[in-house]
Each structure stands twice: as structure tokens, then as C-alpha cells.
């Protein structure tokens, strides 16, 4: 997939943010299948990496979220682009990024941000963020507004603090299910 590089400005909670279009697969409702869609991604900030998504595992939680089966605690906002077991190649690295360079492999799990100021975050326990934590999809997107969209897309932008370095040759990149709790059968 090739991304559309026409940048536009979007007003998010943090003010005007430059964005670009990326192709994705989204559910339009609880009973719909996934269909081709176009979503907005923010242009990388100094601390961000932009990944060209190579693989994204399928987790049962993706199905629960798409079907709005968690509506009592986390109602699904549609369109919903699921996917939180992501492996991609770094296409762009912001000027303050230190752990990644263009061409590196990186993985992203179920979180893409946190408040970083609460006691849990300061102790390195971002999953308990009081802020609350920002999940890879269906969480409020403080940067461009709306909700976050997941890895069933061609591209993802994430703060380097929420990306894991994948060593070349350590694990085949196609095994993106290893970044989370995938139900992907072994051998795929």
C-alpha cells in the first residue's frame, strides 16, 4: 500500500496538527465486516516514529471491540480500525527519536500513549495510567481528535516510548502475534 501524502491540518486537543491520509480496513458498525477505508494519521512529531505496517495479528479483543461487545466499559466508536499486534518498518523518525532510525523494524502493542505524569507512569507502569492510558484503537486521540485507529492500516504513528525494537533475524516479522495476546494459530 502506498500512503496518500497530501498533508492537511486537523484541530486536535493540542491545537492544529498536520495529518495525512492512510488506507485501512474499518468496521462501520457492530454487525458489519471490515471494508477498505481512508483514515487520518498525524504527521510525526519530534518524538514519533511513523511505521509502514507490515503485519498485524488478529486478537480476539479486536473482534469484541468491533462487535461492540464491551459497550458497558468501552463503547465502540465507528468507524473502528482494530489491530494492536503490529510490526512495521520505520518510514520516518522524528528529530528527537533516539532508539529508531528509518528502516528499523518496530512493534506496537495495545498502548500508544499515557499521561506520563501520574505515579503509575512515573514508576514505569503506564498500563495503570490514571490519565488514562491511550489504547492503540478506540481511545480518545488527543492529537487529532476523534479516536485512535489501529494497525489494520498501511501506516501508524506512535511516540517512540510505546514502540518496541525488533532485532533483525530475532523473530520473523510476520509473527506479529508475539506483541500481544493473539489467537493467531502457530505456524501462520
N, C-alpha and C positions, 0 to 999 in steps of 0.2 A: 504494500500500500504506500502511496505517496501522499504526504500531507499537503493541504492547501496552505500556502504560505501568506495569503493575504491577511495582514495583521489589522486588527481593529482595536478600539478602546472600549472597555466594558467598565461600568461603575460597580465596584465591589465594596465591601465594608471598609477596605483600606484605601478607597478612592479609585481614580481611574487606573486601570491595568490594561496593558496591551495583551491581546489574545490572538489566537489563530484557530482555524478550523481543523478538525481531525475526524477521520471516518471511524465509526464504531458500530457495534451491534447493541441495540437497545430494546427493552420491552416497553410497550406503550400502555400496558395495563396488566392486571393480575392474571388474566387468562390468555394473554397474547404470547406468541412466540417471540424470539429475538429477530429483529429486522435491521437492515442497514439504516444507519442514521449518521448525521453530522453533529458533532458536539464542539464546544469551545474549550480550549485549553489556554492557560495563561502562558505568556512568554516567560522563559526562565528569568528569575531574579538572580542577584549575585550568588546566593547560597543554594540555588536549584540546579538539578540535572534534568535534562529532557531525554527521555528514553524512546527509542523506536522499539515498540513492543514486538518481541519475537515469539513468545509463548505466554499463555495464561492458562493455569489449571482451572478445573471445574470443581468447585466445592459445594457440598450440599447447602451451605449457608447462602450461596448465590441463588439457589432455587427458592429457598424460604423467602429471601428478600424480594426477588422478582415476583413471587406469588402473593406478596403482602401477608405472609403468614405470621409475621411478628408485629402486626399493626398495633397491638396494645402497648408495645415498648419502643418500637422504631418503625412507624408507618412509612411505607414506600412512597417516594415521590417519583412520579413518572414524567418523562421517560427515564428509565433506570438502566444504566450501563453497569452490569456487575463485573466481578473479577478482581480478586485480591491475592492471587498467587502468580506474580508477574515476573518474567525475566525479559530484559531488554538490553539493547546496546545503547550506550550513551551517545546521543547525537549532538548535544550541546552541554557544556558545563559553564556555569556562571563564574564570574571573575573571583569570587571568594571560595569556590569549591576547592578542597584540598585532597579529598580521598578518591576522586574520579577524574578521568580525562576522556576526551572523545575516543570512542572505540572500545572502552571498557564494557564488560558485562556487569549488570547490576540486577538485583532482585528487590521487589517491593511486596510487603505483606499486607496485613489488614489495616494498618495505620499510616497516615501520610502527614500528620501534624499533631501538636499538642500545645497547651498554653505555655509550657516551659518555665512557668513561674511558681506553680503550686508546689507543695512539699513533695508530692509523689514525683513530679517531673524533675525537681532538683536532685532527687535521690536516684534518678535513672529508671524510674518505674512509670514511664509515660502511659502505659496501658491503664493505670489508675488515675489518670489526669482528672483533676477536678474542674477543668476548663470547659467542657470535657474534651477528650481526645477526638481527633478528626479521623474518621474511618475512610478507607480508600474509595468507597462509594456510599451514596445516600446519607452523607453528613453535610451539615451546613458548610458551604465553601466561602470562607471569609475573604478570599482573594478576588473572586469574580462574581460572587453572588450565586444564588441557587444552591444546588447540592453538588458534592463531588461525584465524579463519574469514574468507573473502574477500568480494569485492564482489558476488557473485551473491545479494545480500540487499537488504533495504529500507533498511538503516542500517549505518553504520560509525563507530566512534570511534577517533580517532588523535591522537597528540601533534602539535601544530601544526608542529613541526620536520620532520615527514615528510609534510606536505601542501603542495601547490603551489597558488598562487593562479592562478585562471583569470580573465583580464580579460573582462568582458562584451563581446561582439562580436569578440573576437580570433580565436576558433575556435568553430564550433558545438559546443555541449556534447555533442551526440550523437557526436562524433568522439573518444570516449574512448580509441580505439586509439592515439592520439598520445602517451599517457603511457607506452607500453611498446613491446613488440616484436610487436604484433598481426598476426595473419594475416587480420584483417577486410578484405575486399576494398574498394578505393577506391570511393567513392560511396555506401556504406551509411551 
